[in-house]
Amino acid sequence: MPAHLLLVDDHTLFRTGLRLIVQDHPDVGAIAEAGSVAEACALAPCAVDLVLLDIQMPGMNGLDGLRPLREAFPQARVVLVSASVAPDAVREARTRGADGFLPKSASGADILDAITLALSGKPCFPAASTPVPPPAGHPAPALTTRQSDVLRLLCTGKPNKVIARELGLSENTVRVHVAAVFSQLGVNSRSAALLAAQRLGLVQWSEA
């Protein structure tokens, strides 16, 4: 039976973009939307299998909204969505009982993979809090000092404009470095770069 999803975000444009992605998932059926936790809870008792809940919202934020959403939709899995992939935010999401954490910078494929995990009852969080040594035969790529700086800031969820300002570079130069980092890691999205960097031990949670 197709799963029923609920998208909770105060930005209509983001909800529309997210809907366009998730509606392509083979296991997704009906998709409802709400601009706040209160609006979402008002939809009860309609059937909801998975809630994608933005953390940063006016009024009640996503973290505080976990409990009332659990009460309104006790059978639903709840995955928090955030513009930040900072380790403190992920840890707080786990502590509050979220079933997953999805950065807004995730690619369409990453989002669909997260939905698959969530609907199958599995947690979908970024890589573990401690870096894993590179697998044998797959050494970590040799990044330049500047590329490492860009990767470190990228993994905190900072946009190119902020990275450029903090490193004293132009945005175009930052884009070149980001492209080089993606190429070295064999990825094509910021969320995938974060996971790869942690897997290869290039960044630690204290840096990300």
Buried (B, 14 or more C-beta within 10 A) or exposed (E): EEBBBBBBBBBEEBBEBBBEBBEEBEBBEBBBBBBBBEEBBEBBEEBBBBBBBBBBBEEBBBBEBBEBBBEBBEEBBBBBBBBBBBBEBBBBBBEBEBBBBBBBBBBBEBBBBBBBBBBEEEEBBBBEBEBEEBEEEEEBBEBEEBBBBBBBBBBBBBBBEBBBEEBEBEBEBBBBBBEBBBEBBEBEBBBBBBBBBBBBEBBBBEBB
